[in-house]
Amino acid sequence: MDQPEHLLPECFPSLHNDTFLRAARGEECNHVPVWCMRQAGRYLPEFRETRAGQDFFASCRSPEICCELTLQPLRRFPLDAAIIFSDILVIPQALGMEIRMEPGRGPVFPEPLQTPQDLHKLRSSVDVSEELGYVFRAITLTRHKIEGKVPLIGFTGAPWTLMTYMIEGGGSNTMSKAKRWLYQHPSASHQLLKQLTDIIVEYLVGQVAAGAQALQVFESHAGCLGPQQFSDFSLPYLRDISRRVKHKLKAEGLDQVPMIVFAKDAHYALEDLSQSGYEVVGLDWTIRPQEARERTGKRVTLQGNMDPCALYASKGDIEKTVKMMIEGFGRRGYIANLGHGLYPDMDPEHVGAFISAVHKYSQQKEN
């Protein structure tokens, strides 16, 4: 279904708060920008109310619901960016795989990939506009509804992370089935990773064309890989995504947008990630801010990295943690965030305390 004329991408309202985009580019800002991974989520009562009785992926396929869920945290908190509500597993769905979101279990693939022969079950080619157009429509609608208040971030799962779900059939503590492929079937693994990369590139470019002003690539399961496997099966594809997206945006006359890579628990690869073609490197809470800054120099903006569980502390302790975090990273080339997504049982008031503390301490002059 086509967008109404007044909701076309060329008619977007002008942006009022570009602090997040300027920080992503390494420019000086009046304060450290802040947003939260999974900031649209079950910790908000209005989120649960909107999604009550609704199938998860049916919600993802509704531009109106995605827009509403994306906007909800902006109504509560003085955030500096929004991230579109969607899910990384829409790409395996586009490849023809069935996925169910089961209470207490999360995503479940009734028929995961078991052997390399199963790759033939996947669609050999994917019309991204046809299969994932609902995400693009959600982005365009949301850009208009935000009314220029803050930038809108689009995202994708990285190839290795998507591969783990497709083979494991859901979440896993060890990723042993997926890692078995890397050791026993390296050629088939690369075949799948390349197929996913091709779709991801088209998907990210489509998000920018639809109105996304920044892009984040989630390599959420990087920590299951050792340094050598990461170098062989993750990093080359992350690099390929950033290079090809930038080239394709230029070829199609679209604006270049900041790109963020978040490889959870891959602190061993920090130097490589900072030279992988992304403007921003997201960090989890397992690395000290000062160490991350020393190892990446001034090559990239850093994003992160407060332990999400710190939000269970008192508001006073949250303030202290935020103050230490900002002092560790410094105020230039830095975007405040958690080291992973918000959890469903978190108190919205404590999320607000985190955001307020970032603005409070980042506006103070450095000595």
Sine and cosine of phi, psi and omega as CSV:
sin_phi,cos_phi,sin_psi,cos_psi,sin_omega,cos_omega
0.00,0.00,0.75,-0.66,-0.02,-1.00
-0.96,0.29,0.48,-0.88,0.09,-1.00
-0.96,0.29,0.57,-0.82,0.17,-0.99
-0.85,0.53,0.46,-0.89,-0.10,-1.00
-0.84,0.55,-0.60,0.80,-0.03,-1.00
-0.97,0.26,-0.06,1.00,0.04,-1.00
-0.93,-0.38,0.30,0.95,0.02,-1.00
-0.96,0.30,0.47,-0.88,-0.03,-1.00
-0.83,0.55,-0.57,0.82,-0.04,-1.00
-0.95,0.32,-0.11,0.99,-0.03,-1.00
-0.96,-0.29,0.34,0.94,-0.06,-1.00
-0.90,0.44,0.60,-0.80,0.11,-0.99
-0.90,0.44,0.44,-0.90,0.02,-1.00
-0.94,0.34,0.44,-0.90,-0.08,-1.00
-1.00,0.05,0.77,-0.64,-0.03,-1.00
-1.00,-0.05,-0.57,0.82,-0.05,-1.00
-0.85,-0.53,0.98,-0.21,-0.02,-1.00
-0.96,-0.28,0.34,0.94,-0.06,-1.00
-0.84,0.54,-0.68,0.73,0.00,-1.00
-0.87,0.49,-0.71,0.70,-0.03,-1.00
-0.92,0.39,-0.62,0.78,0.01,-1.00
-0.92,0.39,-0.66,0.75,0.04,-1.00
-0.90,0.43,-0.64,0.77,0.02,-1.00
-0.88,0.48,-0.52,0.85,0.03,-1.00
-1.00,0.04,0.03,1.00,0.03,-1.00
0.99,0.13,0.26,0.97,-0.02,-1.00
-1.00,0.07,0.32,-0.95,0.01,-1.00
-0.96,0.29,0.63,-0.78,-0.03,-1.00
-0.74,-0.67,0.37,-0.93,0.04,-1.00
-0.94,0.34,-0.49,0.87,0.06,-1.00
-0.50,-0.87,0.30,-0.95,0.07,-1.00
-0.95,0.31,0.83,-0.56,0.04,-1.00
-0.95,0.31,0.43,-0.90,-0.03,-1.00
-0.61,-0.79,0.67,-0.74,0.21,-0.98
-0.52,-0.85,0.14,-0.99,-0.06,-1.00
-0.78,-0.62,0.73,-0.68,0.16,-0.99
-0.90,0.43,0.66,-0.75,-0.12,-0.99
0.86,0.51,0.60,0.80,-0.01,-1.00
-0.94,0.33,-0.38,0.92,0.20,-0.98
-1.00,-0.09,0.96,-0.28,-0.09,-1.00
-0.25,-0.97,-0.09,-1.00,-0.16,-0.99
-0.94,0.33,-0.17,0.99,0.07,-1.00
-0.94,0.35,-0.28,0.96,0.02,-1.00
-1.00,-0.09,0.81,-0.58,0.03,-1.00
-0.87,0.49,-0.55,0.84,0.00,-1.00
-0.93,0.36,-0.51,0.86,0.09,-1.00
-0.90,0.44,-0.74,0.67,-0.02,-1.00
-0.89,0.45,-0.59,0.81,0.01,-1.00
-0.92,0.39,-0.69,0.73,-0.01,-1.00
-0.89,0.45,-0.60,0.80,-0.10,-1.00
-1.00,-0.08,0.02,1.00,-0.05,-1.00
-0.83,0.56,0.82,-0.58,0.05,-1.00
0.96,0.28,0.11,0.99,-0.06,-1.00
-0.97,-0.24,0.75,-0.66,0.12,-0.99
-0.85,0.52,0.67,-0.74,-0.10,-1.00
-0.84,0.54,-0.78,0.63,-0.08,-1.00
-0.96,0.27,-0.39,0.92,0.16,-0.99
-0.91,0.42,-0.61,0.79,0.08,-1.00
-0.89,0.46,-0.68,0.73,0.00,-1.00
-0.88,0.47,-0.50,0.86,-0.04,-1.00
-1.00,0.05,-0.02,1.00,0.02,-1.00
-0.98,-0.20,0.95,-0.30,0.03,-1.00
-0.83,0.56,-0.60,0.80,-0.03,-1.00
-0.92,0.39,-0.68,0.74,0.02,-1.00
-0.93,0.37,-0.69,0.72,0.03,-1.00
-0.86,0.51,-0.67,0.75,0.03,-1.00
-0.88,0.47,-0.75,0.66,-0.01,-1.00
-0.87,0.50,-0.70,0.71,-0.01,-1.00
-0.92,0.40,-0.57,0.82,0.05,-1.00
-0.92,0.40,-0.60,0.80,-0.07,-1.00
-0.98,0.17,-0.41,0.91,-0.10,-1.00
-0.81,0.59,-0.75,0.66,0.01,-1.00
-0.91,0.41,-0.46,0.89,0.02,-1.00
-0.93,0.38,-0.47,0.88,0.02,-1.00
-0.96,0.28,-0.42,0.91,-0.04,-1.00
-1.00,-0.04,-0.64,0.77,-0.23,-0.97
-0.82,-0.57,0.49,-0.87,0.07,-1.00
-0.99,0.14,0.89,0.46,-0.01,-1.00
-0.97,0.25,0.38,-0.93,-0.01,-1.00
-0.97,-0.25,0.03,1.00,0.07,-1.00
-0.33,-0.94,0.41,-0.91,0.13,-0.99
-0.88,-0.47,0.49,-0.87,0.11,-0.99
-0.85,-0.52,0.74,-0.67,-0.10,-1.00
-0.87,0.50,0.66,-0.75,0.07,-1.00
-0.97,0.24,0.86,-0.52,0.07,-1.00
-0.26,-0.96,-0.40,-0.92,0.01,-1.00
-0.50,-0.87,0.53,-0.85,-0.02,-1.00
-0.93,0.38,-0.36,0.93,-0.12,-0.99
-0.99,0.10,0.11,0.99,0.10,-0.99
-0.92,0.40,-0.38,0.93,0.01,-1.00
-0.96,0.30,-0.75,0.66,0.12,-0.99
-0.84,0.54,-0.56,0.83,0.08,-1.00
-0.88,0.47,-0.67,0.74,0.00,-1.00
-0.90,0.45,-0.43,0.90,0.04,-1.00
-0.99,0.13,-0.03,1.00,0.09,-1.00
0.98,-0.21,0.11,0.99,-0.01,-1.00
-1.00,0.07,0.62,-0.79,0.06,-1.00
-1.00,0.07,0.68,-0.73,0.03,-1.00
-0.68,-0.73,0.70,-0.72,0.11,-0.99
-0.87,-0.49,0.60,-0.80,0.10,-1.00
-0.98,-0.17,0.95,-0.31,-0.10,-1.00
-0.97,-0.25,0.73,-0.68,0.01,-1.00
-0.83,0.56,0.75,-0.66,0.03,-1.00
0.99,0.12,-0.25,0.97,-0.01,-1.00
-0.89,-0.46,-0.48,0.88,-0.08,-1.00
1.00,0.08,-0.46,-0.89,-0.06,-1.00
-0.95,0.32,0.67,-0.74,0.01,-1.00
-0.75,-0.66,0.78,-0.62,0.09,-1.00
-0.98,-0.18,0.94,-0.33,-0.01,-1.00
-0.86,0.50,-0.53,0.85,-0.01,-1.00
-0.78,-0.63,0.98,0.22,0.02,-1.00
-0.93,0.36,0.24,-0.97,0.08,-1.00
-0.96,0.28,0.80,-0.60,-0.03,-1.00
-0.94,-0.35,-0.59,0.81,0.02,-1.00
-0.70,-0.72,0.29,-0.96,0.04,-1.00
-0.83,0.56,-0.46,0.89,0.03,-1.00
-0.89,0.46,-0.44,0.90,0.00,-1.00
-0.93,0.36,-0.24,0.97,0.04,-1.00
-0.88,0.47,-0.42,0.91,0.01,-1.00
-0.93,0.36,-0.29,0.96,0.03,-1.00
-0.97,0.24,-0.33,0.95,0.00,-1.00
-0.98,0.20,0.50,-0.87,0.09,-1.00
-0.87,0.49,0.75,-0.66,-0.03,-1.00
-0.94,0.34,-0.47,0.88,0.09,-1.00
-0.62,-0.79,0.52,-0.85,-0.05,-1.00
-0.81,-0.58,0.82,-0.57,0.15,-0.99
-0.99,0.13,0.99,-0.14,-0.13,-0.99
-0.88,0.48,-0.63,0.78,0.01,-1.00
-0.90,0.44,-0.59,0.81,0.00,-1.00
-0.97,0.25,-0.74,0.67,-0.12,-0.99
-0.98,0.18,-0.51,0.86,-0.08,-1.00
-0.85,-0.53,0.30,0.95,0.00,-1.00
-0.87,0.50,-0.46,0.89,0.01,-1.00
-0.90,0.44,-0.51,0.86,0.08,-1.00
-0.93,0.36,-0.67,0.74,0.01,-1.00
-0.89,0.46,-0.66,0.75,0.01,-1.00
-0.91,0.41,-0.59,0.81,0.05,-1.00
-0.90,0.44,-0.65,0.76,0.01,-1.00
-0.90,0.43,-0.73,0.68,-0.01,-1.00
-0.88,0.47,-0.72,0.69,0.02,-1.00
-0.87,0.50,-0.69,0.72,-0.04,-1.00
-0.93,0.38,-0.65,0.76,0.06,-1.00
-0.82,0.58,-0.65,0.76,0.01,-1.00
-0.94,0.33,-0.68,0.74,-0.07,-1.00
-0.94,0.33,-0.47,0.88,0.06,-1.00
-0.92,0.39,-0.45,0.89,0.06,-1.00
0.86,0.51,0.58,0.82,0.08,-1.00
0.98,0.22,0.15,0.99,-0.05,-1.00
-0.87,0.49,-0.76,0.65,0.03,-1.00
-0.56,-0.83,0.27,-0.96,0.07,-1.00
-0.94,0.34,0.38,-0.93,0.01,-1.00
-0.93,-0.37,0.79,-0.62,-0.03,-1.00
-0.99,-0.17,0.74,-0.68,0.19,-0.98
-0.99,-0.16,0.22,-0.98,-0.06,-1.00
-0.38,-0.93,0.17,-0.99,0.08,-1.00
-0.44,-0.90,0.36,-0.93,0.24,-0.97
-0.98,0.17,0.48,-0.88,0.06,-1.00
-0.99,0.16,0.32,-0.95,-0.08,-1.00
-0.83,0.56,-0.74,0.67,-0.03,-1.00
-0.88,0.47,-0.70,0.72,-0.02,-1.00
-0.88,0.47,-0.68,0.74,0.05,-1.00
-0.91,0.42,-0.64,0.77,0.02,-1.00
-0.86,0.51,-0.64,0.77,-0.03,-1.00
-0.88,0.48,-0.70,0.71,0.01,-1.00
-0.90,0.43,-0.64,0.77,-0.08,-1.00
-0.92,0.39,-0.46,0.89,-0.02,-1.00
-0.99,-0.12,-0.66,0.75,-0.01,-1.00
-0.94,0.34,-0.45,0.89,-0.05,-1.00
0.99,0.11,0.18,0.98,-0.01,-1.00
0.38,-0.92,-0.40,-0.92,0.03,-1.00
-0.96,0.27,0.37,-0.93,-0.01,-1.00
-0.39,-0.92,0.58,-0.81,0.07,-1.00
-0.99,0.16,-0.48,0.88,-0.10,-1.00
-0.95,-0.31,-0.40,0.92,-0.12,-0.99
0.82,0.57,0.51,0.86,-0.12,-0.99
-0.91,0.41,-0.58,0.82,0.02,-1.00
-0.91,0.41,-0.71,0.71,0.01,-1.00
-0.92,0.38,-0.65,0.76,0.00,-1.00
-0.93,0.36,-0.50,0.87,0.08,-1.00
-0.85,0.53,-0.65,0.76,0.05,-1.00
-0.84,0.54,-0.68,0.73,-0.05,-1.00
-0.87,0.49,-0.61,0.80,-0.02,-1.00
-1.00,0.09,-0.64,0.77,-0.08,-1.00
-1.00,-0.04,-0.50,0.87,-0.08,-1.00
-0.74,-0.67,0.87,0.48,-0.05,-1.00
-0.87,0.49,-0.62,0.79,-0.01,-1.00
-0.91,0.41,-0.70,0.71,0.03,-1.00
-0.91,0.42,-0.58,0.81,0.04,-1.00
-0.88,0.47,-0.72,0.69,0.03,-1.00
-0.90,0.43,-0.58,0.81,0.05,-1.00
-0.87,0.50,-0.72,0.69,0.00,-1.00
-0.92,0.39,-0.68,0.73,-0.02,-1.00
-0.89,0.45,-0.62,0.78,0.03,-1.00
-0.93,0.37,-0.66,0.75,0.03,-1.00
-0.87,0.49,-0.68,0.73,0.03,-1.00
-0.91,0.41,-0.64,0.76,0.01,-1.00
-0.87,0.50,-0.70,0.72,0.00,-1.00
-0.85,0.52,-0.68,0.74,0.01,-1.00
-0.93,0.36,-0.67,0.74,-0.03,-1.00
-0.86,0.51,-0.68,0.74,0.00,-1.00
-0.86,0.51,-0.75,0.66,0.03,-1.00
-0.88,0.47,-0.64,0.77,-0.04,-1.00
-0.90,0.43,-0.70,0.71,-0.01,-1.00
-0.93,0.37,-0.66,0.75,0.04,-1.00
-0.89,0.45,-0.65,0.76,0.05,-1.00
-0.89,0.47,-0.57,0.82,0.04,-1.00
-0.92,0.39,-0.64,0.77,0.05,-1.00
-0.91,0.41,-0.68,0.73,0.03,-1.00
-0.87,0.50,-0.52,0.85,-0.01,-1.00
-0.99,0.15,-0.27,0.96,0.06,-1.00
0.73,-0.68,-0.03,1.00,0.04,-1.00
-0.90,0.43,0.69,-0.72,-0.06,-1.00
-0.96,-0.26,-0.06,1.00,0.12,-0.99
-0.35,-0.94,0.30,-0.95,-0.05,-1.00
-0.70,-0.72,0.68,-0.73,0.09,-1.00
-0.86,-0.51,0.71,-0.71,0.05,-1.00
-0.95,-0.31,0.88,-0.48,-0.06,-1.00
-1.00,-0.09,0.96,-0.28,0.18,-0.98
-0.99,-0.16,0.94,0.34,-0.18,-0.98
-0.92,0.39,-0.39,0.92,-0.08,-1.00
-0.94,-0.34,0.44,0.90,0.04,-1.00
-0.88,0.47,-0.52,0.85,-0.07,-1.00
-0.92,0.39,-0.22,0.98,0.05,-1.00
-0.99,0.13,-0.14,0.99,-0.01,-1.00
-0.97,-0.22,0.56,-0.83,0.18,-0.98
-0.99,0.13,0.13,-0.99,-0.04,-1.00
-0.82,0.58,-0.66,0.75,-0.04,-1.00
-0.94,0.35,-0.70,0.72,0.03,-1.00
-0.90,0.44,-0.61,0.79,0.05,-1.00
-0.88,0.48,-0.69,0.73,0.00,-1.00
-0.91,0.42,-0.51,0.86,-0.05,-1.00
-1.00,0.03,-0.64,0.77,-0.22,-0.98
-0.89,-0.46,-0.08,1.00,0.03,-1.00
-0.85,-0.53,-0.86,0.51,-0.12,-0.99
-0.82,0.57,-0.70,0.72,-0.01,-1.00
-0.86,0.50,-0.57,0.82,-0.02,-1.00
-0.98,0.21,-0.57,0.82,0.10,-1.00
-0.89,0.46,-0.69,0.72,0.04,-1.00
-0.89,0.46,-0.69,0.73,-0.02,-1.00
-0.88,0.47,-0.64,0.77,0.01,-1.00
-0.89,0.46,-0.76,0.65,-0.03,-1.00
-0.89,0.45,-0.68,0.73,-0.03,-1.00
-0.90,0.43,-0.74,0.67,-0.09,-1.00
-0.95,0.31,-0.59,0.81,0.04,-1.00
-0.89,0.46,-0.72,0.69,-0.01,-1.00
-0.89,0.46,-0.66,0.75,0.01,-1.00
-0.91,0.42,-0.68,0.73,-0.05,-1.00
-0.94,0.34,-0.61,0.79,0.06,-1.00
-0.87,0.50,-0.69,0.73,0.02,-1.00
-0.90,0.43,-0.70,0.72,-0.03,-1.00
-0.89,0.45,-0.53,0.85,-0.03,-1.00
-1.00,-0.08,0.11,0.99,0.05,-1.00
0.95,0.33,0.43,0.90,0.01,-1.00
-0.99,-0.13,0.40,-0.92,0.01,-1.00
-0.91,0.41,0.63,-0.78,0.18,-0.98
-0.96,0.30,0.71,-0.70,-0.01,-1.00
-0.85,-0.52,0.47,-0.88,0.06,-1.00
-0.88,0.48,0.63,-0.78,0.03,-1.00
-0.87,-0.49,0.69,-0.73,-0.04,-1.00
-0.90,-0.44,0.73,-0.69,0.14,-0.99
-0.92,-0.38,0.79,-0.62,0.02,-1.00
-0.84,-0.54,0.98,-0.19,0.00,-1.00
-0.95,-0.32,1.00,-0.08,-0.13,-0.99
-0.89,0.45,0.74,-0.67,0.05,-1.00
0.93,0.37,0.28,0.96,0.02,-1.00
-0.98,-0.20,0.67,0.74,0.00,-1.00
-0.88,0.47,-0.41,0.91,0.05,-1.00
-0.91,0.42,-0.30,0.95,-0.07,-1.00
-0.93,-0.37,0.35,0.94,-0.13,-0.99
-0.87,0.49,-0.66,0.75,0.02,-1.00
-0.89,0.46,-0.70,0.72,0.01,-1.00
-0.89,0.45,-0.68,0.74,-0.01,-1.00
-0.90,0.44,-0.58,0.81,-0.02,-1.00
-0.96,0.29,-0.15,0.99,0.05,-1.00
-0.86,-0.51,0.46,0.89,-0.08,-1.00
-0.98,-0.19,0.14,0.99,0.08,-1.00
0.99,-0.13,0.09,1.00,0.03,-1.00
-0.98,-0.18,0.58,-0.81,0.03,-1.00
-0.97,0.26,-0.45,0.89,-0.08,-1.00
-0.76,-0.65,0.68,-0.73,0.12,-0.99
-0.91,-0.41,0.87,-0.49,0.05,-1.00
-0.99,0.12,0.59,-0.81,-0.07,-1.00
-0.83,-0.56,0.61,-0.79,0.17,-0.98
-1.00,0.05,-0.06,-1.00,-0.15,-0.99
-1.00,0.08,0.11,0.99,-0.08,-1.00
-1.00,0.00,0.11,0.99,0.01,-1.00
-0.77,-0.64,0.62,-0.78,0.02,-1.00
-0.95,0.30,0.67,-0.74,0.00,-1.00
-0.81,0.58,-0.69,0.73,-0.04,-1.00
-0.89,0.46,-0.63,0.77,0.01,-1.00
-0.92,0.40,-0.68,0.74,0.03,-1.00
-0.88,0.48,-0.65,0.76,0.00,-1.00
-0.92,0.40,-0.67,0.75,0.00,-1.00
-0.90,0.44,-0.64,0.77,-0.08,-1.00
-0.98,0.20,-0.37,0.93,0.00,-1.00
-0.96,-0.26,-0.19,0.98,0.00,-1.00
0.86,0.52,-0.70,-0.71,0.03,-1.00
-0.94,-0.33,0.36,0.93,-0.07,-1.00
-0.94,0.33,-0.55,0.83,-0.11,-0.99
-0.63,-0.78,0.31,-0.95,0.24,-0.97
-0.99,0.16,0.59,-0.80,0.04,-1.00
-0.96,-0.26,0.56,-0.83,-0.02,-1.00
-0.76,-0.65,0.73,-0.68,0.05,-1.00
0.63,-0.78,-0.41,-0.91,-0.16,0.99
-0.57,-0.82,0.61,0.79,-0.06,-1.00
-0.93,0.38,0.70,-0.71,0.07,-1.00
-0.83,0.56,0.85,-0.53,0.01,-1.00
-0.81,0.59,-0.55,0.84,-0.03,-1.00
-0.93,0.38,-0.27,0.96,0.08,-1.00
-0.89,0.45,-0.32,0.95,0.03,-1.00
-0.96,0.28,-0.16,0.99,0.11,-0.99
-0.98,0.18,-0.22,0.97,0.00,-1.00
-0.96,0.28,0.08,-1.00,0.07,-1.00
-0.93,0.38,0.33,-0.94,0.02,-1.00
-0.88,0.48,-0.59,0.81,0.03,-1.00
-0.89,0.45,-0.67,0.74,0.03,-1.00
-0.94,0.35,-0.55,0.83,0.08,-1.00
-0.87,0.49,-0.69,0.72,0.03,-1.00
-0.86,0.52,-0.70,0.71,-0.02,-1.00
-0.89,0.45,-0.67,0.74,0.00,-1.00
-0.90,0.43,-0.68,0.73,0.02,-1.00
-0.89,0.45,-0.68,0.73,0.00,-1.00
-0.86,0.52,-0.72,0.69,0.02,-1.00
-0.89,0.45,-0.63,0.78,-0.02,-1.00
-0.90,0.44,-0.72,0.69,-0.02,-1.00
-0.92,0.38,-0.62,0.78,0.05,-1.00
-0.90,0.43,-0.56,0.83,0.00,-1.00
-0.94,0.33,-0.66,0.76,-0.03,-1.00
-0.99,0.10,-0.51,0.86,-0.19,-0.98
0.99,0.11,0.20,-0.98,-0.14,-0.99
-0.99,-0.14,-0.18,0.98,0.00,-1.00
-0.98,-0.18,0.68,-0.74,0.00,-1.00
0.90,0.44,0.68,0.74,-0.06,-1.00
-0.58,-0.81,0.69,-0.73,0.11,-0.99
-0.83,-0.56,0.85,-0.53,-0.01,-1.00
-0.98,0.22,0.65,-0.76,0.02,-1.00
-0.29,-0.96,0.08,-1.00,0.17,-0.99
-1.00,0.09,0.23,-0.97,0.01,-1.00
-0.99,0.13,-0.01,1.00,0.12,-0.99
-0.22,-0.98,-0.15,-0.99,-0.09,-1.00
-0.98,0.22,0.31,-0.95,0.10,-1.00
-0.91,0.40,0.57,-0.82,0.01,-1.00
-1.00,-0.09,0.46,-0.89,-0.10,-1.00
-0.87,0.49,-0.45,0.89,-0.09,-1.00
-1.00,-0.09,0.27,0.96,-0.03,-1.00
-0.99,0.14,0.55,-0.84,-0.03,-1.00
-0.98,0.17,0.86,-0.51,0.03,-1.00
-0.81,0.59,-0.53,0.85,0.01,-1.00
-0.91,0.41,-0.53,0.85,0.03,-1.00
-0.97,0.25,-0.53,0.85,0.13,-0.99
-0.89,0.46,-0.69,0.73,0.05,-1.00
-0.88,0.47,-0.61,0.79,0.03,-1.00
-0.90,0.43,-0.63,0.78,0.06,-1.00
-0.88,0.48,-0.75,0.66,-0.04,-1.00
-0.90,0.43,-0.69,0.73,0.00,-1.00
-0.90,0.43,-0.62,0.78,0.00,-1.00
-0.91,0.41,-0.61,0.79,0.05,-1.00
-0.87,0.50,-0.74,0.67,-0.01,-1.00
-0.91,0.41,-0.63,0.78,-0.02,-1.00
-0.89,0.46,-0.78,0.62,-0.12,-0.99
-0.99,0.13,-0.41,0.91,-0.01,-1.00
-0.98,0.18,-0.28,0.96,0.04,-1.00
-1.00,0.06,-0.18,0.98,0.03,-1.00
-0.97,0.24,0.60,-0.80,-0.03,-1.00
-0.93,0.37,0.64,-0.77,0.09,-1.00
-0.98,0.21,0.57,-0.82,0.03,-1.00
-0.95,0.32,0.00,0.00,0.00,0.00
